[in-house]
Amino acid sequence: MEAGQDEPINNVSNDLGGNWIKGIKIHAEELKLIKNRLRYKSMKELQDEGVSASAKYFIEDSVWGLRINEYLKVESESKKIASSPKLAAKLAAIEVSSEKKLLIAIELASSGYEISSLNSILQIIEDEEVDVEERVDAFLLVLNNILNNRNLAQRLCKNDLNSQELLYNISFVERLAKCFKAAVNSAEDSLDTLSGAISETLMSASLRASPKLHRDESVGFCIAKERNQISQRLSATHKKPVIRSIHHLACTGGTLISKCLASMCNVALVGEINPFNETGTKYELTNPLLLLRNNYRKLTEEEIMEAFKEQIANVYRICKNDDVDLILRDHSHTDFFIGDKISKICPIKDGLGDDYELISVVTIRHPLDSYLSMLFNGWEKQFYPNDINEYSKRYMCFLDKYSDLPLIRYEDFCANPVSTMQSICEILELQFNEDFLQEFGDHKLSGDSGRSGTKSIEQRSRRKMPQGLEESLQKSEYYFKLIEKLGYS
C-alpha cells in the first residue's frame, strides 16, 4: 500500500484470533505510554530506541500513521485535557479497519474527546462484517472509558459548572445510559436501536446548548467526513496529485478574494508566486537561488524551473502530510506587465501541468478600475508603453493564456461574497467555510496594497481619472475590444 493511502474499513485481522478486542486494549495502553513518552522525546527517538512489535502497529507510513502521529504530537505537548478537538475529529473520521477504529475510540474516550470517540465507535457498530457480540463488547469498552474519564474531568473542574452546562451534562449522561441499555438488550441480528441511540447522542452535541468542546468535535467530524469524500472523488477522477491555483492581474481584487479562499476549511494558500520575478532585494536570506543570482550569475530558465518544481514538490508534501489543500496564487503581473515583452512561460500553468492535476480559476475586474488603481500605486512604470491601450492589449494576452479557465468577476464577489465564494469552492473542489466573512480579515497575504487590515467586503468607488485618459480611451485600439470580451459596459 502506498504512503498516504487509505486502507479498507472492513478489515478485522485474524492475527489476534477470536479475541481481537483484548489485543486492541493492549495497543491502547501502549499508545498511552508512547503519548506520555513523547513529552520528553521525539517519535524518531522512540523509534530509534526500538519500540515493541505491537507499538509499530500504529507507527506506519499511511494516512493512519500520519494522522495518529499528528494527534500524538499535539496531545503530548498540551497540558490541557482535550485541547485539540479538530485533530481528534479528523482522527475519528479516517477510514481504517475496525481494529484501528476501536483503538482510536478508546484513546479519544480516555483523553476526553467524547463525541469523536462515539463517532468512531458508531462506525464499528454499523460494520456488519464484525460479529454482533464483538460490536457490543467494543461499545461497552469505549463507554466505560468515557464514563471513567468524565469522573476525572468533573473532579478537575471542581463542580464549577453553570446551570446550562449542568443540565446538558445530566442530559448527556442520560443519553449514554440509553445507549448502554440498548447495547445490553441488543438483539442477536440487529444493533439498530444502539446505533440510533448513539446517533441521537451525537446530534445533541451539535446543539447550541452543548459545551464548546462537543460542538467543535461535531463540526470537525462533519468537515473531516466531507473532506474524505472529496479526496476519494478526486482520487477516482485524477491520476496525478491535485494542486489548485488562482490567477489574476494586479489591482483586480485578487488579494481580497485570496484572503477569503485562505479562510476555507483545510486550505494552505501560498502566494504570490513567480520564480521569474527579479524584483526581490539582495538580502532575502531564505532564498538561496536569488542570492546565487545576485552574487554569482543569472540562472537559465531551465535552472529556474527545475528549482521551482522542487520547491513546489516540498510544499505539496508538507501540505499533504498536514492534510490540507494547497492553493498557489500566481503573480501574473510578472508575466504580463513587467518589462518590454510578455513572458513566454507562465510557471504554474506551463511548469507544473506534467506532474500535477491543476484545478484553477481566474478572477477579473473592470479594466478601467484596475488601470486607475495601478496608476495610483505607480506600477504602470513597470511596462512600456504604459498607456491604457498597451494595458488593455496585455490584459487580453492574459485572458488568452487562461482562456480554458472559468472567470470570476470581482464586482460580483463584492455584491454577493457568499454565493461567489461558494462558486469558487465548487470550481476548485474545496470545502466551503460559511464563517469566512468573520475570518478573512485575519489572514495576512502579500499584495495587500489597497486593503491592508480590512474586515469588510464592498466595492470601492472608481478613482478619479487623470487628465488625458478619457481621450486615450477613445483612441485605444484594444480597450473596447477588452471590455466587450469581458462583458463589461
Contacts in CASP RR format, 6 or more apart in sequence:
PFRMAT RR
TARGET T0000
AUTHOR 0000-0000-0000
METHOD contacts of the structure
MODEL  1
MEAGQDEPINNVSNDLGGNWIKGIKIHAEELKLIKNRLRYKSMKELQDEG
VSASAKYFIEDSVWGLRINEYLKVESESKKIASSPKLAAKLAAIEVSSEK
KLLIAIELASSGYEISSLNSILQIIEDEEVDVEERVDAFLLVLNNILNNR
NLAQRLCKNDLNSQELLYNISFVERLAKCFKAAVNSAEDSLDTLSGAISE
TLMSASLRASPKLHRDESVGFCIAKERNQISQRLSATHKKPVIRSIHHLA
CTGGTLISKCLASMCNVALVGEINPFNETGTKYELTNPLLLLRNNYRKLT
EEEIMEAFKEQIANVYRICKNDDVDLILRDHSHTDFFIGDKISKICPIKD
GLGDDYELISVVTIRHPLDSYLSMLFNGWEKQFYPNDINEYSKRYMCFLD
KYSDLPLIRYEDFCANPVSTMQSICEILELQFNEDFLQEFGDHKLSGDSG
RSGTKSIEQRSRRKMPQGLEESLQKSEYYFKLIEKLGYS
1 7 0 8 1.000
1 62 0 8 1.000
3 61 0 8 1.000
3 62 0 8 1.000
4 61 0 8 1.000
4 62 0 8 1.000
4 63 0 8 1.000
4 66 0 8 1.000
4 320 0 8 1.000
5 62 0 8 1.000
5 63 0 8 1.000
6 62 0 8 1.000
6 63 0 8 1.000
6 94 0 8 1.000
6 95 0 8 1.000
6 96 0 8 1.000
7 62 0 8 1.000
7 64 0 8 1.000
7 95 0 8 1.000
7 96 0 8 1.000
7 97 0 8 1.000
8 95 0 8 1.000
8 97 0 8 1.000
9 95 0 8 1.000
9 96 0 8 1.000
9 97 0 8 1.000
9 98 0 8 1.000
9 101 0 8 1.000
9 123 0 8 1.000
9 127 0 8 1.000
10 97 0 8 1.000
10 98 0 8 1.000
10 127 0 8 1.000
10 129 0 8 1.000
10 130 0 8 1.000
11 96 0 8 1.000
11 97 0 8 1.000
11 98 0 8 1.000
11 99 0 8 1.000
12 20 0 8 1.000
12 97 0 8 1.000
12 98 0 8 1.000
12 99 0 8 1.000
12 129 0 8 1.000
12 130 0 8 1.000
13 20 0 8 1.000
13 97 0 8 1.000
13 99 0 8 1.000
16 22 0 8 1.000
16 23 0 8 1.000
20 99 0 8 1.000
20 134 0 8 1.000
21 102 0 8 1.000
21 134 0 8 1.000
21 137 0 8 1.000
21 138 0 8 1.000
21 141 0 8 1.000
23 54 0 8 1.000
24 99 0 8 1.000
24 102 0 8 1.000
24 103 0 8 1.000
24 106 0 8 1.000
25 106 0 8 1.000
25 141 0 8 1.000
26 54 0 8 1.000
27 54 0 8 1.000
27 55 0 8 1.000
27 57 0 8 1.000
27 58 0 8 1.000
27 103 0 8 1.000
28 103 0 8 1.000
28 106 0 8 1.000
28 107 0 8 1.000
28 110 0 8 1.000
30 52 0 8 1.000
30 54 0 8 1.000
30 55 0 8 1.000
31 55 0 8 1.000
31 58 0 8 1.000
31 68 0 8 1.000
31 72 0 8 1.000
31 103 0 8 1.000
31 107 0 8 1.000
32 107 0 8 1.000
32 110 0 8 1.000
34 46 0 8 1.000
34 51 0 8 1.000
34 55 0 8 1.000
34 72 0 8 1.000
35 72 0 8 1.000
35 75 0 8 1.000
35 76 0 8 1.000
36 76 0 8 1.000
37 46 0 8 1.000
38 46 0 8 1.000
38 72 0 8 1.000
38 73 0 8 1.000
38 76 0 8 1.000
39 76 0 8 1.000
39 77 0 8 1.000
41 49 0 8 1.000
43 59 0 8 1.000
43 69 0 8 1.000
43 72 0 8 1.000
43 73 0 8 1.000
47 59 0 8 1.000
51 59 0 8 1.000
58 64 0 8 1.000
58 65 0 8 1.000
58 68 0 8 1.000
58 100 0 8 1.000
58 103 0 8 1.000
59 65 0 8 1.000
59 69 0 8 1.000
63 94 0 8 1.000
63 96 0 8 1.000
64 94 0 8 1.000
64 96 0 8 1.000
64 100 0 8 1.000
66 321 0 8 1.000
66 323 0 8 1.000
67 87 0 8 1.000
67 90 0 8 1.000
67 91 0 8 1.000
67 94 0 8 1.000
67 323 0 8 1.000
68 91 0 8 1.000
68 104 0 8 1.000
70 87 0 8 1.000
70 322 0 8 1.000
70 323 0 8 1.000
71 84 0 8 1.000
71 87 0 8 1.000
71 88 0 8 1.000
71 90 0 8 1.000
71 91 0 8 1.000
74 83 0 8 1.000
74 84 0 8 1.000
74 87 0 8 1.000
75 83 0 8 1.000
75 84 0 8 1.000
75 87 0 8 1.000
75 111 0 8 1.000
78 84 0 8 1.000
81 111 0 8 1.000
81 112 0 8 1.000
81 153 0 8 1.000
81 156 0 8 1.000
82 88 0 8 1.000
82 111 0 8 1.000
82 112 0 8 1.000
82 113 0 8 1.000
82 213 0 8 1.000
85 113 0 8 1.000
85 116 0 8 1.000
85 213 0 8 1.000
85 216 0 8 1.000
85 217 0 8 1.000
85 220 0 8 1.000
86 216 0 8 1.000
86 220 0 8 1.000
88 108 0 8 1.000
88 111 0 8 1.000
88 113 0 8 1.000
88 116 0 8 1.000
88 217 0 8 1.000
89 113 0 8 1.000
89 115 0 8 1.000
89 116 0 8 1.000
89 119 0 8 1.000
89 216 0 8 1.000
89 217 0 8 1.000
89 218 0 8 1.000
89 219 0 8 1.000
89 220 0 8 1.000
89 221 0 8 1.000
89 223 0 8 1.000
89 224 0 8 1.000
90 220 0 8 1.000
90 224 0 8 1.000
90 323 0 8 1.000
91 104 0 8 1.000
91 108 0 8 1.000
91 116 0 8 1.000
91 120 0 8 1.000
92 104 0 8 1.000
92 105 0 8 1.000
92 108 0 8 1.000
92 113 0 8 1.000
92 116 0 8 1.000
92 117 0 8 1.000
92 119 0 8 1.000
92 120 0 8 1.000
92 221 0 8 1.000
92 224 0 8 1.000
93 119 0 8 1.000
93 220 0 8 1.000
93 221 0 8 1.000
93 224 0 8 1.000
93 225 0 8 1.000
93 227 0 8 1.000
93 228 0 8 1.000
94 224 0 8 1.000
94 228 0 8 1.000
95 228 0 8 1.000
96 104 0 8 1.000
98 123 0 8 1.000
98 124 0 8 1.000
98 127 0 8 1.000
98 129 0 8 1.000
98 130 0 8 1.000
98 138 0 8 1.000
101 120 0 8 1.000
101 121 0 8 1.000
101 123 0 8 1.000
101 124 0 8 1.000
102 120 0 8 1.000
102 121 0 8 1.000
102 124 0 8 1.000
102 138 0 8 1.000
102 141 0 8 1.000
102 142 0 8 1.000
104 117 0 8 1.000
104 120 0 8 1.000
105 117 0 8 1.000
105 118 0 8 1.000
105 120 0 8 1.000
105 121 0 8 1.000
105 124 0 8 1.000
105 138 0 8 1.000
105 142 0 8 1.000
106 117 0 8 1.000
106 141 0 8 1.000
106 142 0 8 1.000
106 145 0 8 1.000
108 114 0 8 1.000
108 116 0 8 1.000
108 117 0 8 1.000
108 120 0 8 1.000
109 117 0 8 1.000
109 142 0 8 1.000
109 143 0 8 1.000
109 145 0 8 1.000
109 146 0 8 1.000
109 149 0 8 1.000
110 145 0 8 1.000
110 148 0 8 1.000
110 149 0 8 1.000
111 149 0 8 1.000
112 146 0 8 1.000
112 149 0 8 1.000
112 153 0 8 1.000
113 213 0 8 1.000
113 217 0 8 1.000
114 146 0 8 1.000
114 149 0 8 1.000
114 150 0 8 1.000
114 172 0 8 1.000
114 205 0 8 1.000
114 214 0 8 1.000
114 217 0 8 1.000
115 202 0 8 1.000
115 205 0 8 1.000
115 213 0 8 1.000
115 214 0 8 1.000
115 217 0 8 1.000
115 218 0 8 1.000
115 221 0 8 1.000
116 217 0 8 1.000
116 221 0 8 1.000
117 142 0 8 1.000
117 145 0 8 1.000
117 146 0 8 1.000
118 142 0 8 1.000
118 146 0 8 1.000
118 198 0 8 1.000
118 201 0 8 1.000
118 202 0 8 1.000
119 202 0 8 1.000
119 217 0 8 1.000
119 221 0 8 1.000
120 142 0 8 1.000
121 138 0 8 1.000
121 139 0 8 1.000
121 142 0 8 1.000
121 198 0 8 1.000
122 195 0 8 1.000
122 198 0 8 1.000
122 199 0 8 1.000
122 202 0 8 1.000
124 130 0 8 1.000
124 135 0 8 1.000
124 138 0 8 1.000
124 139 0 8 1.000
125 135 0 8 1.000
125 138 0 8 1.000
125 139 0 8 1.000
125 191 0 8 1.000
125 194 0 8 1.000
125 195 0 8 1.000
125 198 0 8 1.000
126 191 0 8 1.000
126 195 0 8 1.000
127 135 0 8 1.000
130 138 0 8 1.000
132 186 0 8 1.000
132 188 0 8 1.000
132 189 0 8 1.000
132 190 0 8 1.000
132 191 0 8 1.000
135 191 0 8 1.000
136 183 0 8 1.000
136 186 0 8 1.000
136 191 0 8 1.000
136 194 0 8 1.000
139 179 0 8 1.000
139 183 0 8 1.000
139 194 0 8 1.000
139 198 0 8 1.000
140 180 0 8 1.000
140 183 0 8 1.000
143 176 0 8 1.000
143 179 0 8 1.000
143 180 0 8 1.000
143 183 0 8 1.000
146 176 0 8 1.000
147 176 0 8 1.000
150 173 0 8 1.000
161 169 0 8 1.000
164 209 0 8 1.000
165 211 0 8 1.000
167 209 0 8 1.000
168 209 0 8 1.000
168 210 0 8 1.000
168 211 0 8 1.000
171 204 0 8 1.000
172 201 0 8 1.000
172 204 0 8 1.000
172 205 0 8 1.000
175 197 0 8 1.000
175 200 0 8 1.000
175 201 0 8 1.000
175 204 0 8 1.000
176 201 0 8 1.000
178 197 0 8 1.000
178 200 0 8 1.000
178 201 0 8 1.000
179 194 0 8 1.000
179 197 0 8 1.000
179 198 0 8 1.000
179 201 0 8 1.000
182 193 0 8 1.000
182 194 0 8 1.000
182 196 0 8 1.000
182 197 0 8 1.000
183 194 0 8 1.000
185 193 0 8 1.000
186 193 0 8 1.000
186 194 0 8 1.000
187 193 0 8 1.000
202 218 0 8 1.000
204 210 0 8 1.000
205 214 0 8 1.000
205 215 0 8 1.000
205 217 0 8 1.000
205 218 0 8 1.000
206 214 0 8 1.000
206 215 0 8 1.000
206 218 0 8 1.000
206 219 0 8 1.000
208 215 0 8 1.000
210 218 0 8 1.000
223 265 0 8 1.000
223 266 0 8 1.000
223 431 0 8 1.000
226 431 0 8 1.000
227 265 0 8 1.000
227 266 0 8 1.000
227 323 0 8 1.000
227 431 0 8 1.000
230 429 0 8 1.000
230 430 0 8 1.000
230 431 0 8 1.000
233 429 0 8 1.000
234 242 0 8 1.000
234 357 0 8 1.000
234 429 0 8 1.000
238 357 0 8 1.000
239 357 0 8 1.000
240 355 0 8 1.000
240 356 0 8 1.000
240 357 0 8 1.000
241 316 0 8 1.000
241 320 0 8 1.000
241 355 0 8 1.000
241 356 0 8 1.000
241 357 0 8 1.000
242 325 0 8 1.000
242 356 0 8 1.000
242 357 0 8 1.000
242 359 0 8 1.000
242 429 0 8 1.000
243 312 0 8 1.000
243 316 0 8 1.000
243 326 0 8 1.000
243 327 0 8 1.000
243 328 0 8 1.000
243 352 0 8 1.000
243 356 0 8 1.000
243 357 0 8 1.000
243 358 0 8 1.000
243 359 0 8 1.000
244 325 0 8 1.000
244 326 0 8 1.000
244 327 0 8 1.000
244 328 0 8 1.000
244 358 0 8 1.000
244 359 0 8 1.000
244 360 0 8 1.000
244 428 0 8 1.000
244 429 0 8 1.000
244 430 0 8 1.000
245 327 0 8 1.000
245 328 0 8 1.000
245 329 0 8 1.000
245 330 0 8 1.000
245 348 0 8 1.000
245 349 0 8 1.000
245 358 0 8 1.000
245 359 0 8 1.000
245 360 0 8 1.000
245 361 0 8 1.000
246 254 0 8 1.000
246 257 0 8 1.000
246 258 0 8 1.000
246 261 0 8 1.000
246 327 0 8 1.000
246 328 0 8 1.000
246 329 0 8 1.000
246 330 0 8 1.000
246 360 0 8 1.000
246 361 0 8 1.000
246 362 0 8 1.000
246 363 0 8 1.000
246 428 0 8 1.000
247 330 0 8 1.000
247 332 0 8 1.000
247 348 0 8 1.000
247 349 0 8 1.000
247 360 0 8 1.000
247 361 0 8 1.000
247 362 0 8 1.000
247 363 0 8 1.000
247 402 0 8 1.000
247 405 0 8 1.000
248 254 0 8 1.000
248 257 0 8 1.000
248 330 0 8 1.000
248 332 0 8 1.000
248 362 0 8 1.000
248 363 0 8 1.000
248 364 0 8 1.000
249 332 0 8 1.000
249 333 0 8 1.000
249 336 0 8 1.000
249 337 0 8 1.000
249 364 0 8 1.000
249 370 0 8 1.000
249 395 0 8 1.000
249 398 0 8 1.000
250 333 0 8 1.000
250 337 0 8 1.000
250 370 0 8 1.000
250 374 0 8 1.000
250 377 0 8 1.000
250 379 0 8 1.000
251 365 0 8 1.000
251 369 0 8 1.000
251 370 0 8 1.000
251 371 0 8 1.000
251 373 0 8 1.000
251 374 0 8 1.000
251 377 0 8 1.000
251 379 0 8 1.000
251 449 0 8 1.000
252 363 0 8 1.000
252 364 0 8 1.000
252 365 0 8 1.000
252 370 0 8 1.000
252 410 0 8 1.000
253 363 0 8 1.000
253 365 0 8 1.000
253 410 0 8 1.000
253 451 0 8 1.000
254 363 0 8 1.000
254 410 0 8 1.000
255 445 0 8 1.000
255 446 0 8 1.000
255 447 0 8 1.000
255 448 0 8 1.000
255 449 0 8 1.000
255 450 0 8 1.000
255 451 0 8 1.000
256 410 0 8 1.000
256 413 0 8 1.000
256 440 0 8 1.000
256 451 0 8 1.000
256 454 0 8 1.000
256 457 0 8 1.000
257 363 0 8 1.000
257 408 0 8 1.000
257 410 0 8 1.000
257 413 0 8 1.000
257 424 0 8 1.000
258 269 0 8 1.000
258 271 0 8 1.000
258 329 0 8 1.000
258 445 0 8 1.000
259 440 0 8 1.000
259 441 0 8 1.000
259 443 0 8 1.000
259 445 0 8 1.000
260 417 0 8 1.000
260 421 0 8 1.000
260 436 0 8 1.000
260 440 0 8 1.000
260 457 0 8 1.000
261 267 0 8 1.000
261 269 0 8 1.000
261 327 0 8 1.000
261 421 0 8 1.000
261 424 0 8 1.000
261 428 0 8 1.000
261 430 0 8 1.000
262 269 0 8 1.000
262 327 0 8 1.000
262 440 0 8 1.000
262 443 0 8 1.000
262 445 0 8 1.000
263 433 0 8 1.000
263 435 0 8 1.000
263 436 0 8 1.000
263 439 0 8 1.000
263 440 0 8 1.000
263 443 0 8 1.000
264 421 0 8 1.000
264 425 0 8 1.000
264 430 0 8 1.000
264 431 0 8 1.000
264 432 0 8 1.000
264 433 0 8 1.000
264 436 0 8 1.000
265 430 0 8 1.000
265 431 0 8 1.000
265 432 0 8 1.000
265 433 0 8 1.000
266 323 0 8 1.000
266 324 0 8 1.000
266 325 0 8 1.000
266 431 0 8 1.000
267 324 0 8 1.000
267 325 0 8 1.000
267 327 0 8 1.000
267 430 0 8 1.000
268 319 0 8 1.000
268 322 0 8 1.000
268 324 0 8 1.000
268 325 0 8 1.000
268 326 0 8 1.000
268 327 0 8 1.000
269 327 0 8 1.000
269 329 0 8 1.000
269 443 0 8 1.000
269 445 0 8 1.000
270 315 0 8 1.000
270 326 0 8 1.000
270 327 0 8 1.000
270 328 0 8 1.000
270 329 0 8 1.000
271 328 0 8 1.000
271 329 0 8 1.000
271 330 0 8 1.000
271 331 0 8 1.000
271 445 0 8 1.000
271 446 0 8 1.000
272 329 0 8 1.000
272 330 0 8 1.000
272 331 0 8 1.000
272 446 0 8 1.000
272 447 0 8 1.000
273 328 0 8 1.000
273 329 0 8 1.000
273 330 0 8 1.000
273 331 0 8 1.000
273 347 0 8 1.000
273 348 0 8 1.000
274 330 0 8 1.000
274 331 0 8 1.000
274 332 0 8 1.000
274 334 0 8 1.000
274 335 0 8 1.000
274 347 0 8 1.000
275 289 0 8 1.000
275 304 0 8 1.000
275 305 0 8 1.000
275 307 0 8 1.000
275 308 0 8 1.000
275 347 0 8 1.000
276 301 0 8 1.000
276 304 0 8 1.000
276 334 0 8 1.000
276 335 0 8 1.000
276 343 0 8 1.000
276 345 0 8 1.000
276 347 0 8 1.000
277 331 0 8 1.000
277 334 0 8 1.000
277 338 0 8 1.000
278 293 0 8 1.000
279 338 0 8 1.000
280 290 0 8 1.000
282 291 0 8 1.000
282 294 0 8 1.000
284 290 0 8 1.000
284 291 0 8 1.000
285 291 0 8 1.000
289 299 0 8 1.000
289 304 0 8 1.000
289 307 0 8 1.000
292 299 0 8 1.000
293 299 0 8 1.000
299 307 0 8 1.000
301 345 0 8 1.000
305 345 0 8 1.000
305 347 0 8 1.000
305 351 0 8 1.000
308 347 0 8 1.000
308 351 0 8 1.000
309 351 0 8 1.000
309 352 0 8 1.000
309 355 0 8 1.000
312 328 0 8 1.000
312 352 0 8 1.000
313 355 0 8 1.000
315 326 0 8 1.000
316 326 0 8 1.000
316 356 0 8 1.000
319 325 0 8 1.000
319 326 0 8 1.000
325 430 0 8 1.000
327 428 0 8 1.000
327 430 0 8 1.000
328 348 0 8 1.000
329 445 0 8 1.000
330 346 0 8 1.000
330 348 0 8 1.000
332 346 0 8 1.000
332 398 0 8 1.000
333 379 0 8 1.000
333 382 0 8 1.000
334 343 0 8 1.000
335 342 0 8 1.000
335 343 0 8 1.000
335 345 0 8 1.000
335 346 0 8 1.000
335 398 0 8 1.000
335 401 0 8 1.000
336 342 0 8 1.000
336 343 0 8 1.000
336 394 0 8 1.000
336 395 0 8 1.000
336 397 0 8 1.000
336 398 0 8 1.000
337 379 0 8 1.000
337 382 0 8 1.000
337 383 0 8 1.000
337 391 0 8 1.000
337 394 0 8 1.000
338 382 0 8 1.000
338 383 0 8 1.000
339 382 0 8 1.000
339 383 0 8 1.000
339 384 0 8 1.000
340 383 0 8 1.000
340 384 0 8 1.000
342 394 0 8 1.000
342 397 0 8 1.000
345 351 0 8 1.000
346 401 0 8 1.000
348 358 0 8 1.000
348 360 0 8 1.000
349 358 0 8 1.000
349 360 0 8 1.000
349 401 0 8 1.000
349 402 0 8 1.000
352 358 0 8 1.000
359 427 0 8 1.000
359 428 0 8 1.000
359 429 0 8 1.000
360 402 0 8 1.000
360 405 0 8 1.000
360 428 0 8 1.000
361 405 0 8 1.000
361 406 0 8 1.000
361 408 0 8 1.000
361 424 0 8 1.000
361 427 0 8 1.000
361 428 0 8 1.000
362 399 0 8 1.000
362 402 0 8 1.000
362 405 0 8 1.000
362 406 0 8 1.000
362 407 0 8 1.000
362 408 0 8 1.000
363 407 0 8 1.000
363 408 0 8 1.000
363 409 0 8 1.000
363 410 0 8 1.000
363 413 0 8 1.000
364 399 0 8 1.000
364 407 0 8 1.000
364 408 0 8 1.000
364 409 0 8 1.000
364 410 0 8 1.000
364 486 0 8 1.000
365 409 0 8 1.000
365 410 0 8 1.000
365 411 0 8 1.000
366 410 0 8 1.000
366 411 0 8 1.000
366 486 0 8 1.000
366 488 0 8 1.000
367 391 0 8 1.000
367 392 0 8 1.000
367 395 0 8 1.000
367 479 0 8 1.000
367 482 0 8 1.000
367 483 0 8 1.000
367 486 0 8 1.000
367 488 0 8 1.000
368 388 0 8 1.000
368 462 0 8 1.000
368 473 0 8 1.000
369 462 0 8 1.000
369 463 0 8 1.000
371 380 0 8 1.000
371 388 0 8 1.000
371 391 0 8 1.000
372 462 0 8 1.000
372 463 0 8 1.000
372 464 0 8 1.000
372 465 0 8 1.000
373 450 0 8 1.000
373 463 0 8 1.000
374 380 0 8 1.000
374 391 0 8 1.000
375 463 0 8 1.000
375 466 0 8 1.000
376 463 0 8 1.000
377 449 0 8 1.000
380 386 0 8 1.000
380 391 0 8 1.000
383 390 0 8 1.000
383 391 0 8 1.000
383 394 0 8 1.000
384 390 0 8 1.000
387 472 0 8 1.000
387 476 0 8 1.000
388 469 0 8 1.000
388 472 0 8 1.000
388 473 0 8 1.000
388 476 0 8 1.000
388 479 0 8 1.000
389 472 0 8 1.000
389 475 0 8 1.000
389 476 0 8 1.000
389 477 0 8 1.000
389 478 0 8 1.000
389 479 0 8 1.000
392 476 0 8 1.000
392 478 0 8 1.000
392 479 0 8 1.000
392 481 0 8 1.000
392 482 0 8 1.000
393 477 0 8 1.000
393 478 0 8 1.000
395 478 0 8 1.000
395 482 0 8 1.000
396 478 0 8 1.000
396 481 0 8 1.000
396 482 0 8 1.000
396 485 0 8 1.000
399 485 0 8 1.000
399 486 0 8 1.000
406 427 0 8 1.000
407 486 0 8 1.000
408 420 0 8 1.000
408 423 0 8 1.000
408 424 0 8 1.000
408 427 0 8 1.000
410 459 0 8 1.000
411 459 0 8 1.000
412 420 0 8 1.000
413 420 0 8 1.000
413 421 0 8 1.000
413 457 0 8 1.000
414 457 0 8 1.000
414 458 0 8 1.000
414 459 0 8 1.000
415 459 0 8 1.000
417 437 0 8 1.000
417 457 0 8 1.000
418 434 0 8 1.000
418 437 0 8 1.000
421 432 0 8 1.000
421 436 0 8 1.000
422 432 0 8 1.000
424 430 0 8 1.000
425 431 0 8 1.000
425 432 0 8 1.000
433 439 0 8 1.000
437 457 0 8 1.000
440 455 0 8 1.000
441 453 0 8 1.000
441 454 0 8 1.000
441 455 0 8 1.000
473 479 0 8 1.000
483 489 0 8 1.000
END
